[in-house]
């Protein structure tokens, strides 16, 4: 099976780490939202502190970390945002 092609929208700490507002990732069939988070944390270990407090969205709906992805999905990782 071909890999899944997904778009990842980056906000706050994730956007600062990558320096871009979005990424396009190729993931294996059956990948979950958590796999996206884990891949970003592997590439940018400084984001590890956000692992347990990041919320997830897929196609503008909040979802659980174990939600499976489909090709074409738009994933959003939302760390806590401090006001000020």
SVG drawing of the C-alpha trace seen along z (x, -y; Angstrom):
<svg xmlns="http://www.w3.org/2000/svg" viewBox="-15 -40 31 42">
<polyline fill="none" stroke="black" stroke-width="0.4" points="0.0,0.0 1.2,-3.5 2.1,-5.7 -0.4,-8.2 0.2,-11.8 -1.0,-14.2 -0.7,-17.9 0.3,-18.9 -0.6,-22.4 1.8,-23.7 1.0,-26.2 2.9,-27.8 5.9,-25.8 5.7,-23.4 5.7,-26.2 8.6,-27.8 10.6,-24.6 10.1,-24.0 10.0,-27.6 7.1,-26.9 3.3,-26.9 2.7,-23.5 4.4,-20.2 3.5,-17.5 4.4,-14.0 4.4,-10.5 3.3,-8.0 2.7,-4.2 -0.8,-2.9 -2.6,-2.6 -0.7,-5.5 -2.4,-7.3 -2.4,-10.9 0.0,-9.9 2.4,-8.7 2.5,-12.3 3.3,-13.7 5.9,-11.1 7.6,-11.8 7.7,-15.5 9.1,-15.0 11.8,-12.6 12.9,-15.3 12.7,-18.1 13.4,-16.7 12.9,-20.1 9.1,-19.6 9.0,-16.6 7.7,-18.8 4.5,-19.2 3.9,-15.5 1.2,-15.0 -0.6,-18.4 -0.9,-18.6 -4.5,-18.4 -5.1,-16.9 -7.4,-17.8 -8.1,-16.0 -10.0,-17.8 -11.2,-20.5 -12.5,-18.0 -10.8,-17.4 -9.8,-13.7 -8.0,-11.2 -4.4,-10.3 -5.2,-6.8 -7.4,-8.1 -6.3,-6.4 -5.3,-8.7 -6.3,-8.6 -4.4,-10.0 -5.3,-13.7 -6.1,-14.3 -5.1,-17.6 -3.7,-17.1 -3.4,-19.9 -1.2,-19.7 -2.2,-22.3 0.0,-22.8 -1.2,-24.9 -1.0,-28.6 0.0,-31.1 -1.8,-34.4 -0.2,-37.8"/>
</svg>
